[in-house]
Amino acid sequence: MKMAVDQVKTNMEALQIARDFATDENVNEGRVEAYAETWFDARKDADSSSPTDLRAYLASRFEHP
């Protein structure tokens, strides 16, 4: 289920976005979730913690443009 949020406010939102990314990009879901948890812990108080920011971070970890 795709998430429609402006900011990633919970770890569960980050994990769902990560699962969507794994499905879309055909990459390992466990790795994606681990990266998303790390990103969320580092960014949860930051101003720029949108789903787009998370997907860009995940793409960089998997070398996707």
Distance bins in CASP14 RR format, pairs under 12 A and 6 or more apart:
PFRMAT RR
TARGET T0000
AUTHOR 0000-0000-0000
RMODE 2
METHOD distances of the structure
MODEL  1
1 13 0 0 0 0 0 1 0 0 0 0 0
1 16 1 0 0 1 0 0 0 0 0 0 0
1 17 0 0 0 0 0 1 0 0 0 0 0
1 19 0 0 0 0 1 0 0 0 0 0 0
1 20 1 0 0 1 0 0 0 0 0 0 0
1 23 0 0 0 0 0 1 0 0 0 0 0
2 13 0 0 0 0 0 1 0 0 0 0 0
2 16 0 0 0 0 1 0 0 0 0 0 0
2 17 0 0 0 0 1 0 0 0 0 0 0
2 19 0 0 0 0 0 1 0 0 0 0 0
2 20 1 0 1 0 0 0 0 0 0 0 0
2 21 0 0 0 0 0 1 0 0 0 0 0
2 23 0 0 0 0 1 0 0 0 0 0 0
2 24 0 0 0 0 1 0 0 0 0 0 0
2 51 0 0 0 0 1 0 0 0 0 0 0
2 55 0 0 0 0 0 1 0 0 0 0 0
3 9 0 0 0 0 0 1 0 0 0 0 0
3 10 0 0 0 0 0 1 0 0 0 0 0
3 12 0 0 0 0 1 0 0 0 0 0 0
3 13 1 0 0 1 0 0 0 0 0 0 0
3 14 0 0 0 0 1 0 0 0 0 0 0
3 15 0 0 0 0 0 1 0 0 0 0 0
3 16 1 0 1 0 0 0 0 0 0 0 0
3 17 1 0 1 0 0 0 0 0 0 0 0
3 18 0 0 0 0 0 1 0 0 0 0 0
3 19 0 0 0 0 1 0 0 0 0 0 0
3 20 1 0 0 1 0 0 0 0 0 0 0
3 21 0 0 0 0 0 1 0 0 0 0 0
3 36 0 0 0 0 0 1 0 0 0 0 0
3 50 0 0 0 0 0 1 0 0 0 0 0
3 51 1 0 0 1 0 0 0 0 0 0 0
3 52 0 0 0 0 0 1 0 0 0 0 0
3 54 0 0 0 0 0 1 0 0 0 0 0
3 55 0 0 0 0 0 1 0 0 0 0 0
4 13 0 0 0 0 0 1 0 0 0 0 0
4 16 0 0 0 0 0 1 0 0 0 0 0
4 17 0 0 0 0 0 1 0 0 0 0 0
4 20 0 0 0 0 0 1 0 0 0 0 0
4 50 0 0 0 0 0 1 0 0 0 0 0
4 51 0 0 0 0 1 0 0 0 0 0 0
5 12 0 0 0 0 0 1 0 0 0 0 0
5 13 1 0 1 0 0 0 0 0 0 0 0
5 14 0 0 0 0 0 1 0 0 0 0 0
5 16 0 0 0 0 1 0 0 0 0 0 0
5 17 0 0 0 0 1 0 0 0 0 0 0
5 20 0 0 0 0 0 1 0 0 0 0 0
5 49 0 0 0 0 0 1 0 0 0 0 0
5 50 0 0 0 0 1 0 0 0 0 0 0
5 51 1 0 1 0 0 0 0 0 0 0 0
5 52 0 0 0 0 0 1 0 0 0 0 0
5 53 0 0 0 0 0 1 0 0 0 0 0
5 54 0 0 0 0 0 1 0 0 0 0 0
6 13 0 0 0 0 0 1 0 0 0 0 0
6 47 0 0 0 0 0 1 0 0 0 0 0
6 48 0 0 0 0 0 1 0 0 0 0 0
6 49 0 0 0 0 1 0 0 0 0 0 0
6 50 1 0 0 1 0 0 0 0 0 0 0
6 51 0 0 0 0 1 0 0 0 0 0 0
6 52 0 0 0 0 1 0 0 0 0 0 0
6 53 0 0 0 0 0 1 0 0 0 0 0
7 13 0 0 0 0 1 0 0 0 0 0 0
7 14 0 0 0 0 0 1 0 0 0 0 0
7 17 0 0 0 0 0 1 0 0 0 0 0
7 40 0 0 0 0 0 1 0 0 0 0 0
7 43 0 0 0 0 1 0 0 0 0 0 0
7 44 0 0 0 0 1 0 0 0 0 0 0
7 45 0 0 0 0 0 1 0 0 0 0 0
7 46 0 0 0 0 1 0 0 0 0 0 0
7 47 0 0 0 0 1 0 0 0 0 0 0
7 48 0 0 0 0 1 0 0 0 0 0 0
7 49 1 0 1 0 0 0 0 0 0 0 0
7 50 1 0 1 0 0 0 0 0 0 0 0
7 51 0 0 0 0 1 0 0 0 0 0 0
7 52 0 0 0 0 0 1 0 0 0 0 0
7 53 0 0 0 0 1 0 0 0 0 0 0
7 54 0 0 0 0 0 1 0 0 0 0 0
8 14 1 0 1 0 0 0 0 0 0 0 0
8 15 0 0 0 0 1 0 0 0 0 0 0
8 16 0 0 0 0 1 0 0 0 0 0 0
8 17 1 0 0 1 0 0 0 0 0 0 0
8 18 0 0 0 0 0 1 0 0 0 0 0
8 36 0 0 0 0 1 0 0 0 0 0 0
8 37 0 0 0 0 0 1 0 0 0 0 0
8 39 0 0 0 0 1 0 0 0 0 0 0
8 40 1 0 0 1 0 0 0 0 0 0 0
8 41 0 0 0 0 0 1 0 0 0 0 0
8 42 0 0 0 0 0 1 0 0 0 0 0
8 43 1 0 0 1 0 0 0 0 0 0 0
8 44 1 0 0 1 0 0 0 0 0 0 0
8 45 0 0 0 0 0 1 0 0 0 0 0
8 46 0 0 0 0 0 1 0 0 0 0 0
8 48 0 0 0 0 0 1 0 0 0 0 0
8 49 1 0 1 0 0 0 0 0 0 0 0
8 50 1 0 0 1 0 0 0 0 0 0 0
8 51 1 0 0 1 0 0 0 0 0 0 0
8 52 0 0 0 0 1 0 0 0 0 0 0
8 53 1 0 0 1 0 0 0 0 0 0 0
8 54 1 0 1 0 0 0 0 0 0 0 0
8 55 0 0 0 0 0 1 0 0 0 0 0
8 57 0 0 0 0 0 1 0 0 0 0 0
8 58 0 0 0 0 0 1 0 0 0 0 0
9 16 0 0 0 0 0 1 0 0 0 0 0
9 17 0 0 0 0 0 1 0 0 0 0 0
9 40 0 0 0 0 1 0 0 0 0 0 0
9 43 0 0 0 0 0 1 0 0 0 0 0
9 44 1 0 0 1 0 0 0 0 0 0 0
9 45 0 0 0 0 0 1 0 0 0 0 0
9 46 0 0 0 0 0 1 0 0 0 0 0
9 49 1 0 0 1 0 0 0 0 0 0 0
9 50 0 0 0 0 0 1 0 0 0 0 0
9 51 0 0 0 0 0 1 0 0 0 0 0
9 54 0 0 0 0 0 1 0 0 0 0 0
10 16 0 0 0 0 1 0 0 0 0 0 0
10 17 0 0 0 0 0 1 0 0 0 0 0
10 36 0 0 0 0 0 1 0 0 0 0 0
10 37 0 0 0 0 0 1 0 0 0 0 0
10 40 0 0 0 0 1 0 0 0 0 0 0
10 41 0 0 0 0 0 1 0 0 0 0 0
10 44 0 0 0 0 1 0 0 0 0 0 0
10 49 0 0 0 0 0 1 0 0 0 0 0
11 17 0 0 0 0 0 1 0 0 0 0 0
11 18 0 0 0 0 0 1 0 0 0 0 0
11 33 0 0 0 0 1 0 0 0 0 0 0
11 36 0 0 0 0 1 0 0 0 0 0 0
11 37 1 0 0 1 0 0 0 0 0 0 0
11 38 0 0 0 0 0 1 0 0 0 0 0
11 39 0 0 0 0 0 1 0 0 0 0 0
11 40 1 0 1 0 0 0 0 0 0 0 0
11 41 0 0 0 0 1 0 0 0 0 0 0
11 43 0 0 0 0 0 1 0 0 0 0 0
11 44 0 0 0 0 1 0 0 0 0 0 0
11 49 0 0 0 0 0 1 0 0 0 0 0
11 54 0 0 0 0 0 1 0 0 0 0 0
12 18 0 0 0 0 0 1 0 0 0 0 0
12 19 0 0 0 0 0 1 0 0 0 0 0
12 33 0 0 0 0 0 1 0 0 0 0 0
12 36 0 0 0 0 0 1 0 0 0 0 0
12 37 0 0 0 0 0 1 0 0 0 0 0
12 40 0 0 0 0 1 0 0 0 0 0 0
13 19 0 0 0 0 0 1 0 0 0 0 0
13 20 0 0 0 0 0 1 0 0 0 0 0
13 36 0 0 0 0 1 0 0 0 0 0 0
13 37 0 0 0 0 0 1 0 0 0 0 0
13 39 0 0 0 0 0 1 0 0 0 0 0
13 40 0 0 0 0 1 0 0 0 0 0 0
13 43 0 0 0 0 0 1 0 0 0 0 0
13 44 0 0 0 0 0 1 0 0 0 0 0
13 49 0 0 0 0 1 0 0 0 0 0 0
13 50 0 0 0 0 0 1 0 0 0 0 0
13 51 1 0 0 1 0 0 0 0 0 0 0
13 54 0 0 0 0 1 0 0 0 0 0 0
14 20 0 0 0 0 0 1 0 0 0 0 0
14 21 0 0 0 0 0 1 0 0 0 0 0
14 32 0 0 0 0 0 1 0 0 0 0 0
14 33 0 0 0 0 1 0 0 0 0 0 0
14 34 0 0 0 0 0 1 0 0 0 0 0
14 35 0 0 0 0 1 0 0 0 0 0 0
14 36 1 0 1 0 0 0 0 0 0 0 0
14 37 1 0 0 1 0 0 0 0 0 0 0
14 38 0 0 0 0 1 0 0 0 0 0 0
14 39 1 0 0 1 0 0 0 0 0 0 0
14 40 1 0 1 0 0 0 0 0 0 0 0
14 41 0 0 0 0 1 0 0 0 0 0 0
14 42 0 0 0 0 0 1 0 0 0 0 0
14 43 0 0 0 0 1 0 0 0 0 0 0
14 44 0 0 0 0 1 0 0 0 0 0 0
14 49 0 0 0 0 1 0 0 0 0 0 0
14 50 0 0 0 0 0 1 0 0 0 0 0
14 51 0 0 0 0 1 0 0 0 0 0 0
14 53 0 0 0 0 0 1 0 0 0 0 0
14 54 1 0 0 1 0 0 0 0 0 0 0
14 55 0 0 0 0 0 1 0 0 0 0 0
14 57 0 0 0 0 0 1 0 0 0 0 0
14 58 0 0 0 0 1 0 0 0 0 0 0
15 21 0 0 0 0 0 1 0 0 0 0 0
15 22 0 0 0 0 0 1 0 0 0 0 0
15 29 0 0 0 0 1 0 0 0 0 0 0
15 30 0 0 0 0 1 0 0 0 0 0 0
15 32 0 0 0 0 1 0 0 0 0 0 0
15 33 1 0 1 0 0 0 0 0 0 0 0
15 34 0 0 0 0 0 1 0 0 0 0 0
15 35 0 0 0 0 0 1 0 0 0 0 0
15 36 1 0 1 0 0 0 0 0 0 0 0
15 37 1 0 0 1 0 0 0 0 0 0 0
15 38 0 0 0 0 0 1 0 0 0 0 0
15 39 0 0 0 0 0 1 0 0 0 0 0
15 40 0 0 0 0 1 0 0 0 0 0 0
15 54 0 0 0 0 0 1 0 0 0 0 0
15 58 0 0 0 0 0 1 0 0 0 0 0
16 22 0 0 0 0 0 1 0 0 0 0 0
16 23 0 0 0 0 0 1 0 0 0 0 0
16 29 0 0 0 0 0 1 0 0 0 0 0
16 32 0 0 0 0 0 1 0 0 0 0 0
16 33 0 0 0 0 1 0 0 0 0 0 0
16 36 0 0 0 0 1 0 0 0 0 0 0
16 40 0 0 0 0 0 1 0 0 0 0 0
16 51 0 0 0 0 1 0 0 0 0 0 0
16 54 0 0 0 0 0 1 0 0 0 0 0
16 55 0 0 0 0 0 1 0 0 0 0 0
17 23 0 0 0 0 0 1 0 0 0 0 0
17 24 0 0 0 0 0 1 0 0 0 0 0
17 32 0 0 0 0 1 0 0 0 0 0 0
17 33 0 0 0 0 0 1 0 0 0 0 0
17 35 0 0 0 0 0 1 0 0 0 0 0
17 36 1 0 0 1 0 0 0 0 0 0 0
17 37 0 0 0 0 0 1 0 0 0 0 0
17 39 0 0 0 0 1 0 0 0 0 0 0
17 40 0 0 0 0 1 0 0 0 0 0 0
17 49 0 0 0 0 0 1 0 0 0 0 0
17 50 0 0 0 0 1 0 0 0 0 0 0
17 51 1 0 1 0 0 0 0 0 0 0 0
17 52 0 0 0 0 1 0 0 0 0 0 0
17 53 0 0 0 0 0 1 0 0 0 0 0
17 54 1 0 1 0 0 0 0 0 0 0 0
17 55 1 0 0 1 0 0 0 0 0 0 0
17 56 0 0 0 0 0 1 0 0 0 0 0
17 57 0 0 0 0 0 1 0 0 0 0 0
17 58 0 0 0 0 1 0 0 0 0 0 0
18 24 0 0 0 0 0 1 0 0 0 0 0
18 25 0 0 0 0 0 1 0 0 0 0 0
18 27 0 0 0 0 1 0 0 0 0 0 0
18 28 0 0 0 0 0 1 0 0 0 0 0
18 29 1 0 0 1 0 0 0 0 0 0 0
18 30 0 0 0 0 1 0 0 0 0 0 0
18 31 0 0 0 0 1 0 0 0 0 0 0
18 32 1 0 1 0 0 0 0 0 0 0 0
18 33 1 0 1 0 0 0 0 0 0 0 0
18 34 0 0 0 0 1 0 0 0 0 0 0
18 35 1 0 0 1 0 0 0 0 0 0 0
18 36 1 1 0 0 0 0 0 0 0 0 0
18 37 0 0 0 0 1 0 0 0 0 0 0
18 38 0 0 0 0 0 1 0 0 0 0 0
18 39 0 0 0 0 1 0 0 0 0 0 0
18 40 0 0 0 0 1 0 0 0 0 0 0
18 51 0 0 0 0 0 1 0 0 0 0 0
18 54 1 0 0 1 0 0 0 0 0 0 0
18 55 0 0 0 0 1 0 0 0 0 0 0
18 57 0 0 0 0 1 0 0 0 0 0 0
18 58 1 0 0 1 0 0 0 0 0 0 0
18 59 0 0 0 0 0 1 0 0 0 0 0
18 61 0 0 0 0 0 1 0 0 0 0 0
18 62 0 0 0 0 0 1 0 0 0 0 0
19 25 0 0 0 0 0 1 0 0 0 0 0
19 27 0 0 0 0 0 1 0 0 0 0 0
19 28 0 0 0 0 0 1 0 0 0 0 0
19 29 1 0 1 0 0 0 0 0 0 0 0
19 30 0 0 0 0 1 0 0 0 0 0 0
19 31 0 0 0 0 0 1 0 0 0 0 0
19 32 1 0 0 1 0 0 0 0 0 0 0
19 33 1 0 0 1 0 0 0 0 0 0 0
19 35 0 0 0 0 0 1 0 0 0 0 0
19 36 0 0 0 0 1 0 0 0 0 0 0
19 54 0 0 0 0 0 1 0 0 0 0 0
19 55 0 0 0 0 0 1 0 0 0 0 0
19 58 0 0 0 0 0 1 0 0 0 0 0
20 27 0 0 0 0 0 1 0 0 0 0 0
20 29 0 0 0 0 0 1 0 0 0 0 0
20 32 0 0 0 0 1 0 0 0 0 0 0
20 33 0 0 0 0 0 1 0 0 0 0 0
20 36 0 0 0 0 0 1 0 0 0 0 0
20 51 0 0 0 0 1 0 0 0 0 0 0
20 54 0 0 0 0 0 1 0 0 0 0 0
20 55 0 0 0 0 1 0 0 0 0 0 0
20 58 0 0 0 0 1 0 0 0 0 0 0
21 27 1 0 0 1 0 0 0 0 0 0 0
21 28 0 0 0 0 0 1 0 0 0 0 0
21 29 0 0 0 0 1 0 0 0 0 0 0
21 30 0 0 0 0 0 1 0 0 0 0 0
21 31 0 0 0 0 0 1 0 0 0 0 0
21 32 1 0 1 0 0 0 0 0 0 0 0
21 33 0 0 0 0 1 0 0 0 0 0 0
21 35 0 0 0 0 1 0 0 0 0 0 0
21 36 0 0 0 0 1 0 0 0 0 0 0
21 39 0 0 0 0 0 1 0 0 0 0 0
21 51 0 0 0 0 1 0 0 0 0 0 0
21 52 0 0 0 0 0 1 0 0 0 0 0
21 54 1 0 0 1 0 0 0 0 0 0 0
21 55 1 0 1 0 0 0 0 0 0 0 0
21 56 0 0 0 0 0 1 0 0 0 0 0
21 57 0 0 0 0 1 0 0 0 0 0 0
21 58 1 0 1 0 0 0 0 0 0 0 0
21 59 1 0 0 1 0 0 0 0 0 0 0
21 60 0 0 0 0 0 1 0 0 0 0 0
21 61 0 0 0 0 1 0 0 0 0 0 0
21 62 0 0 0 0 1 0 0 0 0 0 0
21 64 0 0 0 0 1 0 0 0 0 0 0
22 28 1 0 0 1 0 0 0 0 0 0 0
22 29 1 0 1 0 0 0 0 0 0 0 0
22 30 1 0 0 1 0 0 0 0 0 0 0
22 31 0 0 0 0 1 0 0 0 0 0 0
22 32 1 0 1 0 0 0 0 0 0 0 0
22 33 1 0 0 1 0 0 0 0 0 0 0
22 34 0 0 0 0 0 1 0 0 0 0 0
22 35 0 0 0 0 0 1 0 0 0 0 0
22 36 0 0 0 0 1 0 0 0 0 0 0
22 55 0 0 0 0 0 1 0 0 0 0 0
22 58 0 0 0 0 1 0 0 0 0 0 0
22 59 0 0 0 0 0 1 0 0 0 0 0
22 61 0 0 0 0 0 1 0 0 0 0 0
22 62 0 0 0 0 1 0 0 0 0 0 0
22 64 0 0 0 0 0 1 0 0 0 0 0
23 29 1 0 0 1 0 0 0 0 0 0 0
23 32 0 0 0 0 1 0 0 0 0 0 0
24 32 0 0 0 0 0 1 0 0 0 0 0
24 55 0 0 0 0 1 0 0 0 0 0 0
24 58 0 0 0 0 1 0 0 0 0 0 0
24 59 0 0 0 0 0 1 0 0 0 0 0
24 62 0 0 0 0 0 1 0 0 0 0 0
24 64 0 0 0 0 1 0 0 0 0 0 0
25 31 0 0 0 0 0 1 0 0 0 0 0
25 32 0 0 0 0 1 0 0 0 0 0 0
25 55 0 0 0 0 1 0 0 0 0 0 0
25 58 1 0 0 1 0 0 0 0 0 0 0
25 59 1 0 0 1 0 0 0 0 0 0 0
25 61 0 0 0 0 0 1 0 0 0 0 0
25 62 1 0 0 1 0 0 0 0 0 0 0
25 63 0 0 0 0 0 1 0 0 0 0 0
25 64 1 0 0 1 0 0 0 0 0 0 0
25 65 0 0 0 0 0 1 0 0 0 0 0
26 32 0 0 0 0 0 1 0 0 0 0 0
26 62 0 0 0 0 1 0 0 0 0 0 0
26 64 0 0 0 0 0 1 0 0 0 0 0
27 33 0 0 0 0 0 1 0 0 0 0 0
27 34 0 0 0 0 0 1 0 0 0 0 0
27 35 0 0 0 0 1 0 0 0 0 0 0
27 36 0 0 0 0 0 1 0 0 0 0 0
27 58 0 0 0 0 1 0 0 0 0 0 0
27 59 0 0 0 0 1 0 0 0 0 0 0
27 61 0 0 0 0 1 0 0 0 0 0 0
27 62 1 0 1 0 0 0 0 0 0 0 0
27 63 0 0 0 0 0 1 0 0 0 0 0
27 64 0 0 0 0 1 0 0 0 0 0 0
28 34 0 0 0 0 1 0 0 0 0 0 0
28 35 0 0 0 0 0 1 0 0 0 0 0
28 58 0 0 0 0 0 1 0 0 0 0 0
28 61 0 0 0 0 0 1 0 0 0 0 0
28 62 0 0 0 0 1 0 0 0 0 0 0
29 35 0 0 0 0 0 1 0 0 0 0 0
29 36 0 0 0 0 0 1 0 0 0 0 0
29 58 0 0 0 0 0 1 0 0 0 0 0
29 62 0 0 0 0 0 1 0 0 0 0 0
30 36 0 0 0 0 1 0 0 0 0 0 0
30 37 0 0 0 0 1 0 0 0 0 0 0
30 58 0 0 0 0 0 1 0 0 0 0 0
30 61 0 0 0 0 0 1 0 0 0 0 0
31 37 0 0 0 0 0 1 0 0 0 0 0
31 38 0 0 0 0 0 1 0 0 0 0 0
31 58 0 0 0 0 1 0 0 0 0 0 0
31 61 1 0 0 1 0 0 0 0 0 0 0
31 62 0 0 0 0 1 0 0 0 0 0 0
32 38 0 0 0 0 0 1 0 0 0 0 0
32 39 0 0 0 0 0 1 0 0 0 0 0
32 54 0 0 0 0 0 1 0 0 0 0 0
32 55 0 0 0 0 0 1 0 0 0 0 0
32 57 0 0 0 0 0 1 0 0 0 0 0
32 58 1 0 1 0 0 0 0 0 0 0 0
32 59 0 0 0 0 0 1 0 0 0 0 0
32 61 0 0 0 0 1 0 0 0 0 0 0
32 62 1 0 0 1 0 0 0 0 0 0 0
32 64 0 0 0 0 0 1 0 0 0 0 0
33 39 0 0 0 0 0 1 0 0 0 0 0
33 40 0 0 0 0 0 1 0 0 0 0 0
33 54 0 0 0 0 0 1 0 0 0 0 0
33 58 0 0 0 0 0 1 0 0 0 0 0
33 61 0 0 0 0 0 1 0 0 0 0 0
34 40 0 0 0 0 0 1 0 0 0 0 0
34 41 0 0 0 0 0 1 0 0 0 0 0
34 58 0 0 0 0 0 1 0 0 0 0 0
34 61 0 0 0 0 1 0 0 0 0 0 0
35 41 0 0 0 0 0 1 0 0 0 0 0
35 42 0 0 0 0 0 1 0 0 0 0 0
35 43 0 0 0 0 0 1 0 0 0 0 0
35 54 0 0 0 0 1 0 0 0 0 0 0
35 55 0 0 0 0 0 1 0 0 0 0 0
35 56 0 0 0 0 0 1 0 0 0 0 0
35 57 1 0 0 1 0 0 0 0 0 0 0
35 58 1 0 1 0 0 0 0 0 0 0 0
35 59 0 0 0 0 0 1 0 0 0 0 0
35 60 0 0 0 0 1 0 0 0 0 0 0
35 61 1 0 1 0 0 0 0 0 0 0 0
35 62 0 0 0 0 1 0 0 0 0 0 0
36 42 0 0 0 0 0 1 0 0 0 0 0
36 43 0 0 0 0 0 1 0 0 0 0 0
36 44 0 0 0 0 0 1 0 0 0 0 0
36 49 0 0 0 0 0 1 0 0 0 0 0
36 51 0 0 0 0 0 1 0 0 0 0 0
36 53 0 0 0 0 0 1 0 0 0 0 0
36 54 1 0 0 1 0 0 0 0 0 0 0
36 55 0 0 0 0 1 0 0 0 0 0 0
36 57 0 0 0 0 1 0 0 0 0 0 0
36 58 1 0 0 1 0 0 0 0 0 0 0
36 61 0 0 0 0 1 0 0 0 0 0 0
36 62 0 0 0 0 0 1 0 0 0 0 0
37 43 0 0 0 0 0 1 0 0 0 0 0
37 44 0 0 0 0 0 1 0 0 0 0 0
37 54 0 0 0 0 0 1 0 0 0 0 0
37 57 0 0 0 0 0 1 0 0 0 0 0
37 58 0 0 0 0 0 1 0 0 0 0 0
38 44 0 0 0 0 0 1 0 0 0 0 0
38 54 0 0 0 0 0 1 0 0 0 0 0
38 57 0 0 0 0 1 0 0 0 0 0 0
38 58 0 0 0 0 0 1 0 0 0 0 0
38 61 0 0 0 0 1 0 0 0 0 0 0
39 46 0 0 0 0 0 1 0 0 0 0 0
39 48 0 0 0 0 0 1 0 0 0 0 0
39 49 0 0 0 0 1 0 0 0 0 0 0
39 50 0 0 0 0 0 1 0 0 0 0 0
39 51 0 0 0 0 0 1 0 0 0 0 0
39 53 0 0 0 0 1 0 0 0 0 0 0
39 54 1 0 1 0 0 0 0 0 0 0 0
39 55 0 0 0 0 0 1 0 0 0 0 0
39 56 0 0 0 0 0 1 0 0 0 0 0
39 57 1 0 1 0 0 0 0 0 0 0 0
39 58 1 0 0 1 0 0 0 0 0 0 0
39 59 0 0 0 0 0 1 0 0 0 0 0
39 60 0 0 0 0 0 1 0 0 0 0 0
39 61 0 0 0 0 1 0 0 0 0 0 0
40 46 0 0 0 0 0 1 0 0 0 0 0
40 49 1 0 0 1 0 0 0 0 0 0 0
40 51 0 0 0 0 0 1 0 0 0 0 0
40 53 0 0 0 0 0 1 0 0 0 0 0
40 54 1 0 0 1 0 0 0 0 0 0 0
40 57 0 0 0 0 0 1 0 0 0 0 0
40 58 0 0 0 0 0 1 0 0 0 0 0
41 49 0 0 0 0 0 1 0 0 0 0 0
42 48 0 0 0 0 0 1 0 0 0 0 0
42 49 0 0 0 0 1 0 0 0 0 0 0
42 53 0 0 0 0 0 1 0 0 0 0 0
42 54 0 0 0 0 0 1 0 0 0 0 0
42 57 0 0 0 0 1 0 0 0 0 0 0
43 49 1 0 1 0 0 0 0 0 0 0 0
43 50 0 0 0 0 1 0 0 0 0 0 0
43 51 0 0 0 0 0 1 0 0 0 0 0
43 53 1 0 0 1 0 0 0 0 0 0 0
43 54 1 0 0 1 0 0 0 0 0 0 0
43 56 0 0 0 0 0 1 0 0 0 0 0
43 57 0 0 0 0 1 0 0 0 0 0 0
44 53 0 0 0 0 0 1 0 0 0 0 0
44 54 0 0 0 0 0 1 0 0 0 0 0
46 53 0 0 0 0 1 0 0 0 0 0 0
46 54 0 0 0 0 0 1 0 0 0 0 0
46 57 0 0 0 0 0 1 0 0 0 0 0
47 53 0 0 0 0 1 0 0 0 0 0 0
48 54 0 0 0 0 0 1 0 0 0 0 0
48 56 0 0 0 0 0 1 0 0 0 0 0
48 57 0 0 0 0 0 1 0 0 0 0 0
49 55 0 0 0 0 0 1 0 0 0 0 0
49 56 0 0 0 0 0 1 0 0 0 0 0
49 57 0 0 0 0 0 1 0 0 0 0 0
50 56 0 0 0 0 1 0 0 0 0 0 0
50 57 0 0 0 0 0 1 0 0 0 0 0
51 57 0 0 0 0 0 1 0 0 0 0 0
51 58 0 0 0 0 0 1 0 0 0 0 0
52 58 0 0 0 0 0 1 0 0 0 0 0
52 59 0 0 0 0 0 1 0 0 0 0 0
53 59 0 0 0 0 0 1 0 0 0 0 0
53 60 0 0 0 0 0 1 0 0 0 0 0
54 60 0 0 0 0 0 1 0 0 0 0 0
54 61 0 0 0 0 0 1 0 0 0 0 0
55 61 0 0 0 0 0 1 0 0 0 0 0
55 62 0 0 0 0 0 1 0 0 0 0 0
55 64 0 0 0 0 1 0 0 0 0 0 0
55 65 0 0 0 0 0 1 0 0 0 0 0
56 62 0 0 0 0 0 1 0 0 0 0 0
56 64 0 0 0 0 1 0 0 0 0 0 0
56 65 0 0 0 0 0 1 0 0 0 0 0
57 64 0 0 0 0 0 1 0 0 0 0 0
58 64 1 0 0 1 0 0 0 0 0 0 0
59 65 1 0 0 1 0 0 0 0 0 0 0
END
